[in-house]
Amino acid sequence: MKEVHLTARPVANPLLVLREEFDDWAILFDPDTGEGHGLNPVAVYVYKRLDGRHTLQEILVALRNECEDVPEEAEKDVCDFIGELTQKGYVGYESSPG
């Protein structure tokens, strides 16, 4: 899996559908393949911030500020999650001109 850097500004694939459920969990659906993936509340929180404006570091700081008892391994877990989404084509990175 490709290493993800905390300074990266990932962008969610706009063709995917995020369907939020009543219990803060969600389904991430890829209409091209018909695949769906369950996301826990923390994954939903992270996914919603994959807009190309926030670095992973900024997302982690916000997560720690807004949620209680965020474990130390959260950084690795978030990077692994983004890496997995990137491999599946669910997340990309905008390239800067020039």
GUKOL-591143 format. One record per atom (N, C-alpha, C, CB): atom name; residue number from 1; chain; x, y negated, z; residue in one letter. Coordinates in nm, 3 decimals, padded with zeros to 5 digits, always signed. Each point is the difference from the previous one (the first is absolute). Glycine has a CB too. Layout:
<guvos>
GUVO;CA;NUM;A;X;Y;Z;a
...
</guvos>
This chain:
<guvos>
GUVO;N;1;A;+00.085;+00.117;+00.000;m
GUVO;CA;1;A;-00.085;-00.117;+00.000;m
GUVO;C;1;A;+00.089;-00.124;+00.000;m
GUVO;CB;1;A;-00.185;+00.124;+00.122;m
GUVO;N;2;A;+00.144;-00.224;-00.197;k
GUVO;CA;2;A;+00.075;-00.124;-00.011;k
GUVO;C;2;A;-00.003;-00.076;+00.133;k
GUVO;CB;2;A;-00.053;-00.012;-00.246;k
GUVO;N;3;A;+00.169;-00.039;+00.287;e
GUVO;CA;3;A;+00.007;-00.076;+00.124;e
GUVO;C;3;A;-00.072;-00.133;-00.015;e
GUVO;CB;3;A;+00.219;+00.111;+00.058;e
GUVO;N;4;A;-00.293;-00.149;+00.044;v
GUVO;CA;4;A;-00.075;-00.125;+00.000;v
GUVO;C;4;A;+00.069;-00.097;+00.094;v
GUVO;CB;4;A;-00.218;+00.121;-00.052;v
GUVO;N;5;A;+00.238;-00.243;+00.007;h
GUVO;CA;5;A;+00.068;-00.101;+00.080;h
GUVO;C;5;A;-00.102;-00.092;+00.067;h
GUVO;CB;5;A;+00.199;+00.009;-00.154;h
GUVO;N;6;A;-00.166;-00.055;+00.274;l
GUVO;CA;6;A;-00.091;-00.085;+00.075;l
GUVO;C;6;A;-00.022;-00.136;-00.065;l
GUVO;CB;6;A;+00.073;+00.117;+00.204;l
GUVO;N;7;A;+00.016;-00.156;-00.295;t
GUVO;CA;7;A;-00.015;-00.129;-00.068;t
GUVO;C;7;A;-00.083;+00.012;-00.128;t
GUVO;CB;7;A;+00.219;-00.070;+00.094;t
GUVO;N;8;A;-00.258;+00.194;-00.128;a
GUVO;CA;8;A;-00.081;+00.023;-00.120;a
GUVO;C;8;A;-00.139;-00.061;+00.018;a
GUVO;CB;8;A;+00.128;+00.212;-00.048;a
GUVO;N;9;A;-00.186;-00.255;-00.064;r
GUVO;CA;9;A;-00.136;-00.056;-00.002;r
GUVO;C;9;A;-00.086;+00.088;-00.090;r
GUVO;CB;9;A;+00.087;-00.238;+00.041;r
GUVO;N;10;A;-00.135;+00.350;+00.012;p
GUVO;CA;10;A;-00.077;+00.094;-00.081;p
GUVO;C;10;A;-00.137;-00.055;-00.039;p
GUVO;CB;10;A;+00.120;+00.185;+00.113;p
GUVO;N;11;A;-00.169;-00.134;-00.227;v
GUVO;CA;11;A;-00.130;-00.041;-00.053;v
GUVO;C;11;A;-00.081;+00.127;-00.026;v
GUVO;CB;11;A;+00.098;-00.212;-00.106;v
GUVO;N;12;A;-00.219;+00.217;+00.162;a
GUVO;CA;12;A;-00.087;+00.114;-00.022;a
GUVO;C;12;A;-00.049;+00.001;-00.146;a
GUVO;CB;12;A;-00.072;-00.005;+00.244;a
GUVO;N;13;A;+00.059;+00.123;-00.299;n
GUVO;CA;13;A;-00.053;+00.018;-00.134;n
GUVO;C;13;A;-00.145;-00.051;-00.002;n
GUVO;CB;13;A;+00.154;+00.201;-00.044;n
GUVO;N;14;A;-00.184;-00.303;-00.036;p
GUVO;CA;14;A;-00.135;-00.058;+00.001;p
GUVO;C;14;A;-00.108;+00.092;-00.057;p
GUVO;CB;14;A;+00.109;-00.220;-00.021;p
GUVO;N;15;A;-00.070;+00.330;-00.042;l
GUVO;CA;15;A;-00.099;+00.091;-00.056;l
GUVO;C;15;A;-00.056;+00.098;+00.103;l
GUVO;CB;15;A;+00.117;-00.021;-00.217;l
GUVO;N;16;A;-00.053;+00.028;+00.335;l
GUVO;CA;16;A;-00.046;+00.091;+00.104;l
GUVO;C;16;A;-00.117;-00.061;+00.075;l
GUVO;CB;16;A;+00.231;+00.093;+00.022;l
GUVO;N;17;A;-00.312;-00.007;+00.035;v
GUVO;CA;17;A;-00.117;-00.043;+00.076;v
GUVO;C;17;A;+00.022;+00.039;+00.146;v
GUVO;CB;17;A;-00.154;+00.025;-00.203;v
GUVO;N;18;A;+00.142;-00.123;+00.292;l
GUVO;CA;18;A;+00.009;+00.025;+00.144;l
GUVO;C;18;A;-00.142;-00.002;+00.055;l
GUVO;CB;18;A;+00.233;-00.103;+00.017;l
GUVO;N;19;A;-00.280;+00.218;+00.027;r
GUVO;CA;19;A;-00.135;+00.008;+00.057;r
GUVO;C;19;A;+00.014;+00.017;+00.151;r
GUVO;CB;19;A;-00.096;+00.102;-00.214;r
GUVO;N;20;A;+00.057;-00.206;+00.285;e
GUVO;CA;20;A;+00.011;+00.003;+00.145;e
GUVO;C;20;A;-00.123;+00.066;+00.060;e
GUVO;CB;20;A;+00.141;-00.207;-00.003;e
GUVO;N;21;A;-00.117;+00.289;+00.104;e
GUVO;CA;21;A;-00.106;+00.070;+00.070;e
GUVO;C;21;A;-00.033;-00.073;+00.130;e
GUVO;CB;21;A;+00.073;+00.220;-00.101;e
GUVO;N;22;A;-00.177;-00.180;+00.167;f
GUVO;CA;22;A;-00.047;-00.068;+00.121;f
GUVO;C;22;A;+00.096;+00.010;+00.118;f
GUVO;CB;22;A;-00.228;+00.046;-00.078;f
GUVO;N;23;A;+00.318;+00.048;+00.077;d
GUVO;CA;23;A;+00.089;+00.023;+00.115;d
GUVO;C;23;A;+00.142;-00.053;-00.024;d
GUVO;CB;23;A;-00.136;+00.200;+00.055;d
GUVO;N;24;A;+00.152;-00.296;-00.145;d
GUVO;CA;24;A;+00.127;-00.062;-00.034;d
GUVO;C;24;A;+00.093;+00.089;-00.082;d
GUVO;CB;24;A;-00.022;-00.130;+00.207;d
GUVO;N;25;A;-00.021;+00.248;-00.241;w
GUVO;CA;25;A;+00.075;+00.084;-00.092;w
GUVO;C;25;A;-00.045;-00.037;-00.141;w
GUVO;CB;25;A;+00.022;+00.190;+00.171;w
GUVO;N;26;A;+00.051;-00.144;-00.271;a
GUVO;CA;26;A;-00.038;-00.034;-00.138;a
GUVO;C;26;A;+00.043;+00.111;-00.095;a
GUVO;CB;26;A;+00.020;-00.245;+00.053;a
GUVO;N;27;A;-00.076;+00.240;-00.171;i
GUVO;CA;27;A;+00.039;+00.088;-00.110;i
GUVO;C;27;A;+00.062;-00.089;-00.107;i
GUVO;CB;27;A;-00.185;+00.172;+00.051;i
GUVO;N;28;A;+00.303;-00.136;-00.095;l
GUVO;CA;28;A;+00.066;-00.067;-00.111;l
GUVO;C;28;A;-00.022;+00.089;-00.121;l
GUVO;CB;28;A;+00.177;-00.115;+00.149;l
GUVO;N;29;A;-00.250;+00.063;-00.248;f
GUVO;CA;29;A;-00.043;+00.080;-00.114;f
GUVO;C;29;A;+00.068;-00.048;-00.127;f
GUVO;CB;29;A;-00.220;+00.044;+00.111;f
GUVO;N;30;A;+00.273;+00.051;-00.187;d
GUVO;CA;30;A;+00.061;-00.029;-00.129;d
GUVO;C;30;A;-00.097;+00.045;-00.109;d
GUVO;CB;30;A;+00.237;+00.026;+00.095;d
GUVO;N;31;A;-00.307;-00.120;-00.160;p
GUVO;CA;31;A;-00.099;+00.039;-00.101;p
GUVO;C;31;A;+00.061;+00.068;-00.123;p
GUVO;CB;31;A;-00.139;-00.190;+00.080;p
GUVO;N;32;A;+00.267;+00.167;-00.106;d
GUVO;CA;32;A;+00.064;+00.064;-00.116;d
GUVO;C;32;A;+00.018;+00.149;+00.020;d
GUVO;CB;32;A;+00.116;-00.214;-00.047;d
GUVO;N;33;A;-00.083;+00.254;+00.171;t
GUVO;CA;33;A;+00.027;+00.142;+00.026;t
GUVO;C;33;A;-00.113;+00.068;+00.076;t
GUVO;CB;33;A;+00.241;-00.054;+00.002;t
GUVO;N;34;A;-00.328;-00.026;+00.059;g
GUVO;CA;34;A;-00.107;+00.055;+00.082;g
GUVO;C;34;A;+00.046;+00.040;+00.139;g
GUVO;CB;34;A;-00.105;+00.078;-00.208;g
GUVO;N;35;A;+00.230;-00.109;+00.242;e
GUVO;CA;35;A;+00.054;+00.036;+00.131;e
GUVO;C;35;A;-00.041;-00.102;+00.105;e
GUVO;CB;35;A;+00.194;+00.114;-00.111;e
GUVO;N;36;A;-00.220;-00.064;+00.229;g
GUVO;CA;36;A;-00.029;-00.087;+00.113;g
GUVO;C;36;A;+00.093;+00.035;+00.115;g
GUVO;CB;36;A;-00.239;-00.022;-00.071;g
GUVO;N;37;A;+00.278;-00.078;+00.147;h
GUVO;CA;37;A;+00.091;+00.019;+00.114;h
GUVO;C;37;A;-00.057;-00.071;+00.121;h
GUVO;CB;37;A;+00.200;+00.020;-00.154;h
GUVO;N;38;A;-00.207;+00.051;+00.265;g
GUVO;CA;38;A;-00.048;-00.059;+00.124;g
GUVO;C;38;A;+00.106;-00.089;+00.062;g
GUVO;CB;38;A;-00.149;+00.196;+00.036;g
GUVO;N;39;A;+00.108;-00.311;+00.012;l
GUVO;CA;39;A;+00.091;-00.093;+00.068;l
GUVO;C;39;A;-00.050;-00.024;+00.142;l
GUVO;CB;39;A;+00.063;-00.110;-00.220;l
GUVO;N;40;A;+00.027;+00.124;+00.317;n
GUVO;CA;40;A;-00.036;-00.031;+00.137;n
GUVO;C;40;A;-00.005;-00.151;+00.018;n
GUVO;CB;40;A;+00.105;+00.216;+00.083;n
GUVO;N;41;A;-00.153;-00.266;+00.030;p
GUVO;CA;41;A;-00.013;-00.145;+00.018;p
GUVO;C;41;A;+00.130;-00.079;-00.018;p
GUVO;CB;41;A;-00.184;+00.051;+00.154;p
GUVO;N;42;A;+00.296;+00.003;-00.112;v
GUVO;CA;42;A;+00.128;-00.072;-00.018;v
GUVO;C;42;A;+00.037;-00.005;-00.147;v
GUVO;CB;42;A;+00.076;+00.073;+00.229;v
GUVO;N;43;A;-00.096;+00.036;-00.300;a
GUVO;CA;43;A;+00.029;+00.002;-00.144;a
GUVO;C;43;A;-00.090;-00.100;-00.074;a
GUVO;CB;43;A;+00.071;+00.242;+00.016;a
GUVO;N;44;A;-00.197;-00.253;+00.026;v
GUVO;CA;44;A;-00.091;-00.097;-00.061;v
GUVO;C;44;A;+00.053;-00.141;+00.025;v
GUVO;CB;44;A;-00.198;+00.156;+00.033;v
GUVO;N;45;A;+00.239;-00.183;+00.091;y
GUVO;CA;45;A;+00.056;-00.131;+00.036;y
GUVO;C;45;A;+00.118;-00.035;-00.090;y
GUVO;CB;45;A;-00.074;+00.035;+00.239;y
GUVO;N;46;A;+00.165;+00.059;-00.256;v
GUVO;CA;46;A;+00.119;-00.023;-00.084;v
GUVO;C;46;A;-00.041;-00.016;-00.146;v
GUVO;CB;46;A;+00.142;+00.134;+00.160;v
GUVO;N;47;A;-00.226;-00.045;-00.210;y
GUVO;CA;47;A;-00.039;-00.002;-00.141;y
GUVO;C;47;A;-00.064;-00.133;-00.039;y
GUVO;CB;47;A;-00.033;+00.248;+00.009;y
GUVO;N;48;A;-00.050;-00.303;+00.078;k
GUVO;CA;48;A;-00.067;-00.126;-00.030;k
GUVO;C;48;A;+00.097;-00.117;-00.012;k
GUVO;CB;48;A;-00.200;+00.087;+00.120;k
GUVO;N;49;A;+00.320;-00.072;-00.072;r
GUVO;CA;49;A;+00.099;-00.108;-00.006;r
GUVO;C;49;A;+00.102;+00.020;-00.111;r
GUVO;CB;49;A;-00.030;-00.030;+00.244;r
GUVO;N;50;A;+00.009;+00.128;-00.329;l
GUVO;CA;50;A;+00.091;+00.025;-00.112;l
GUVO;C;50;A;-00.042;-00.086;-00.118;l
GUVO;CB;50;A;+00.042;+00.238;+00.078;l
GUVO;N;51;A;-00.015;-00.367;-00.066;d
GUVO;CA;51;A;-00.045;-00.098;-00.098;d
GUVO;C;51;A;+00.114;-00.070;-00.073;d
GUVO;CB;51;A;-00.201;-00.032;+00.140;d
GUVO;N;52;A;+00.324;+00.075;-00.114;g
GUVO;CA;52;A;+00.115;-00.063;-00.064;g
GUVO;C;52;A;+00.047;-00.128;+00.068;g
GUVO;CB;52;A;-00.080;+00.098;-00.210;g
GUVO;N;53;A;+00.005;-00.143;+00.309;r
GUVO;CA;53;A;+00.039;-00.122;+00.074;r
GUVO;C;53;A;+00.065;+00.033;+00.134;r
GUVO;CB;53;A;-00.187;-00.122;-00.112;r
GUVO;N;54;A;+00.157;+00.239;+00.166;h
GUVO;CA;54;A;+00.051;+00.039;+00.130;h
GUVO;C;54;A;+00.114;+00.101;-00.014;h
GUVO;CB;54;A;-00.227;-00.044;+00.102;h
GUVO;N;55;A;+00.335;+00.022;-00.029;t
GUVO;CA;55;A;+00.106;+00.101;+00.005;t
GUVO;C;55;A;-00.045;+00.109;+00.097;t
GUVO;CB;55;A;+00.183;-00.171;-00.054;t
GUVO;N;56;A;-00.119;+00.286;+00.046;l
GUVO;CA;56;A;-00.030;+00.106;+00.096;l
GUVO;C;56;A;+00.032;-00.045;+00.141;l
GUVO;CB;56;A;+00.045;+00.173;-00.176;l
GUVO;N;57;A;+00.061;-00.252;+00.191;q
GUVO;CA;57;A;+00.036;-00.051;+00.132;q
GUVO;C;57;A;-00.114;-00.088;+00.055;q
GUVO;CB;57;A;+00.246;+00.007;-00.061;q
GUVO;N;58;A;-00.302;-00.093;-00.021;e
GUVO;CA;58;A;-00.111;-00.086;+00.043;e
GUVO;C;58;A;-00.123;+00.083;+00.038;e
GUVO;CB;58;A;+00.087;-00.183;-00.149;e
GUVO;N;59;A;-00.113;+00.288;+00.074;i
GUVO;CA;59;A;-00.113;+00.088;+00.030;i
GUVO;C;59;A;+00.021;+00.069;+00.134;i
GUVO;CB;59;A;-00.040;+00.035;-00.245;i
GUVO;N;60;A;+00.163;+00.011;+00.271;l
GUVO;CA;60;A;+00.030;+00.066;+00.127;l
GUVO;C;60;A;-00.013;-00.096;+00.118;l
GUVO;CB;60;A;+00.153;+00.156;-00.121;l
GUVO;N;61;A;-00.105;-00.279;+00.104;v
GUVO;CA;61;A;-00.011;-00.100;+00.107;v
GUVO;C;61;A;-00.147;-00.027;+00.029;v
GUVO;CB;61;A;+00.220;-00.105;-00.068;v
GUVO;N;62;A;-00.301;+00.089;-00.035;a
GUVO;CA;62;A;-00.144;-00.024;+00.019;a
GUVO;C;62;A;-00.066;+00.119;+00.068;a
GUVO;CB;62;A;-00.002;-00.148;-00.203;a
GUVO;N;63;A;+00.039;+00.268;+00.163;l
GUVO;CA;63;A;-00.055;+00.121;+00.060;l
GUVO;C;63;A;+00.031;+00.004;+00.149;l
GUVO;CB;63;A;+00.025;+00.121;-00.218;l
GUVO;N;64;A;+00.099;-00.151;+00.253;r
GUVO;CA;64;A;+00.039;+00.001;+00.142;r
GUVO;C;64;A;-00.069;-00.111;+00.079;r
GUVO;CB;64;A;+00.221;+00.095;-00.066;r
GUVO;N;65;A;-00.247;-00.209;+00.002;n
GUVO;CA;65;A;-00.067;-00.110;+00.068;n
GUVO;C;65;A;-00.149;+00.024;+00.019;n
GUVO;CB;65;A;+00.170;-00.152;-00.097;n
GUVO;N;66;A;-00.231;+00.224;+00.004;e
GUVO;CA;66;A;-00.145;+00.017;+00.003;e
GUVO;C;66;A;-00.046;+00.131;+00.064;e
GUVO;CB;66;A;-00.007;-00.139;-00.203;e
GUVO;N;67;A;+00.097;+00.234;+00.217;c
GUVO;CA;67;A;-00.037;+00.131;+00.053;c
GUVO;C;67;A;+00.080;+00.030;+00.127;c
GUVO;CB;67;A;-00.057;+00.080;-00.233;c
GUVO;N;68;A;-00.003;-00.002;+00.319;e
GUVO;CA;68;A;+00.066;+00.040;+00.124;e
GUVO;C;68;A;+00.075;+00.131;-00.020;e
GUVO;CB;68;A;-00.177;-00.118;+00.133;e
GUVO;N;69;A;+00.283;+00.134;-00.056;d
GUVO;CA;69;A;+00.073;+00.126;+00.007;d
GUVO;C;69;A;+00.050;+00.051;-00.135;d
GUVO;CB;69;A;-00.137;+00.054;+00.198;d
GUVO;N;70;A;+00.192;-00.144;-00.279;v
GUVO;CA;70;A;+00.057;+00.042;-00.128;v
GUVO;C;70;A;+00.134;+00.069;+00.030;v
GUVO;CB;70;A;-00.115;-00.192;-00.129;v
GUVO;N;71;A;+00.131;+00.318;+00.091;p
GUVO;CA;71;A;+00.122;+00.073;+00.034;p
GUVO;C;71;A;+00.121;-00.050;-00.079;p
GUVO;CB;71;A;-00.141;+00.199;+00.052;p
GUVO;N;72;A;+00.257;-00.171;+00.001;e
GUVO;CA;72;A;+00.125;-00.040;-00.064;e
GUVO;C;72;A;+00.014;+00.059;-00.140;e
GUVO;CB;72;A;+00.105;-00.017;+00.226;e
GUVO;N;73;A;-00.155;+00.137;-00.246;e
GUVO;CA;73;A;+00.014;+00.067;-00.131;e
GUVO;C;73;A;-00.096;-00.056;-00.105;e
GUVO;CB;73;A;+00.074;+00.205;+00.120;e
GUVO;N;74;A;-00.152;-00.307;-00.084;a
GUVO;CA;74;A;-00.095;-00.058;-00.095;a
GUVO;C;74;A;+00.070;-00.051;-00.125;a
GUVO;CB;74;A;-00.147;-00.063;+00.191;a
GUVO;N;75;A;+00.265;+00.006;-00.176;e
GUVO;CA;75;A;+00.074;-00.052;-00.116;e
GUVO;C;75;A;+00.027;+00.113;-00.100;e
GUVO;CB;75;A;+00.106;-00.178;+00.144;e
GUVO;N;76;A;-00.055;+00.290;-00.095;k
GUVO;CA;76;A;+00.029;+00.113;-00.088;k
GUVO;C;76;A;-00.129;+00.054;-00.062;k
GUVO;CB;76;A;+00.201;+00.058;+00.140;k
GUVO;N;77;A;-00.307;-00.048;-00.059;d
GUVO;CA;77;A;-00.127;+00.052;-00.050;d
GUVO;C;77;A;-00.057;-00.088;-00.109;d
GUVO;CB;77;A;-00.042;+00.101;+00.224;d
GUVO;N;78;A;+00.047;-00.233;-00.206;v
GUVO;CA;78;A;-00.051;-00.093;-00.101;v
GUVO;C;78;A;+00.083;+00.010;-00.128;v
GUVO;CB;78;A;-00.083;-00.156;+00.182;v
GUVO;N;79;A;+00.215;+00.161;-00.167;c
GUVO;CA;79;A;+00.086;+00.013;-00.119;c
GUVO;C;79;A;-00.025;+00.132;-00.072;c
GUVO;CB;79;A;+00.174;-00.142;+00.113;c
GUVO;N;80;A;-00.193;+00.250;-00.038;d
GUVO;CA;80;A;-00.031;+00.130;-00.062;d
GUVO;C;80;A;-00.134;-00.006;-00.074;d
GUVO;CB;80;A;+00.131;+00.117;+00.181;d
GUVO;N;81;A;-00.230;-00.180;-00.119;f
GUVO;CA;81;A;-00.132;-00.016;-00.061;f
GUVO;C;81;A;+00.009;-00.077;-00.132;f
GUVO;CB;81;A;-00.105;+00.005;+00.229;f
GUVO;N;82;A;+00.179;-00.117;-00.228;i
GUVO;CA;82;A;+00.015;-00.080;-00.121;i
GUVO;C;82;A;+00.078;+00.079;-00.106;i
GUVO;CB;82;A;-00.005;-00.213;+00.138;i
GUVO;N;83;A;+00.106;+00.285;-00.096;g
GUVO;CA;83;A;+00.076;+00.083;-00.093;g
GUVO;C;83;A;-00.086;+00.106;-00.066;g
GUVO;CB;83;A;+00.202;-00.039;+00.137;g
GUVO;N;84;A;-00.290;+00.101;-00.059;e
GUVO;CA;84;A;-00.091;+00.101;-00.054;e
GUVO;C;84;A;-00.098;-00.063;-00.099;e
GUVO;CB;84;A;+00.021;+00.131;+00.213;e
GUVO;N;85;A;-00.076;-00.247;-00.178;l
GUVO;CA;85;A;-00.091;-00.069;-00.091;l
GUVO;C;85;A;+00.071;-00.042;-00.129;l
GUVO;CB;85;A;-00.133;-00.081;+00.197;l
GUVO;N;86;A;+00.257;+00.040;-00.185;t
GUVO;CA;86;A;+00.079;-00.041;-00.116;t
GUVO;C;86;A;+00.021;+00.118;-00.093;t
GUVO;CB;86;A;+00.115;-00.177;+00.137;t
GUVO;N;87;A;-00.081;+00.293;-00.080;q
GUVO;CA;87;A;+00.022;+00.120;-00.081;q
GUVO;C;87;A;-00.125;+00.038;-00.079;q
GUVO;CB;87;A;+00.167;+00.078;+00.168;q
GUVO;N;88;A;-00.284;-00.099;-00.108;k
GUVO;CA;88;A;-00.126;+00.036;-00.065;k
GUVO;C;88;A;-00.047;-00.106;-00.099;k
GUVO;CB;88;A;-00.060;+00.129;+00.203;k
GUVO;N;89;A;+00.129;-00.242;-00.208;g
GUVO;CA;89;A;-00.040;-00.109;-00.089;g
GUVO;C;89;A;-00.108;-00.088;+00.060;g
GUVO;CB;89;A;+00.060;+00.144;-00.190;g
GUVO;N;90;A;-00.082;-00.132;+00.319;y
GUVO;CA;90;A;-00.103;-00.079;+00.068;y
GUVO;C;90;A;+00.051;-00.137;+00.043;y
GUVO;CB;90;A;-00.104;+00.212;+00.077;y
GUVO;N;91;A;+00.235;-00.227;-00.074;v
GUVO;CA;91;A;+00.064;-00.124;+00.042;v
GUVO;C;91;A;+00.115;-00.027;-00.094;v
GUVO;CB;91;A;-00.065;+00.034;+00.243;v
GUVO;N;92;A;+00.085;-00.161;-00.273;g
GUVO;CA;92;A;+00.112;-00.041;-00.084;g
GUVO;C;92;A;+00.062;-00.127;+00.055;g
GUVO;CB;92;A;-00.106;+00.106;-00.201;g
GUVO;N;93;A;+00.195;-00.160;+00.126;y
GUVO;CA;93;A;+00.070;-00.122;+00.040;y
GUVO;C;93;A;+00.004;-00.093;-00.119;y
GUVO;CB;93;A;+00.139;+00.123;+00.172;y
GUVO;N;94;A;-00.176;-00.249;-00.149;e
GUVO;CA;94;A;+00.007;-00.097;-00.108;e
GUVO;C;94;A;+00.145;-00.033;-00.027;e
GUVO;CB;94;A;-00.225;-00.094;+00.061;e
GUVO;N;95;A;+00.257;+00.081;-00.187;s
GUVO;CA;95;A;+00.136;-00.041;-00.034;s
GUVO;C;95;A;+00.000;-00.150;-00.023;s
GUVO;CB;95;A;+00.052;+00.225;-00.102;s
GUVO;N;96;A;+00.056;-00.286;+00.143;s
GUVO;CA;96;A;+00.010;-00.144;-00.019;s
GUVO;C;96;A;+00.057;-00.028;-00.138;s
GUVO;CB;96;A;+00.030;-00.038;+00.248;s
GUVO;N;97;A;-00.075;-00.069;-00.313;p
GUVO;CA;97;A;+00.049;-00.031;-00.134;p
GUVO;C;97;A;+00.149;-00.032;+00.002;p
GUVO;CB;97;A;-00.226;-00.084;-00.062;p
GUVO;N;98;A;+00.291;+00.123;-00.044;g
GUVO;CA;98;A;+00.143;-00.028;-00.013;g
GUVO;C;98;A;+00.075;+00.103;+00.065;g
GUVO;CB;98;A;-00.037;-00.235;-00.009;g
</guvos>
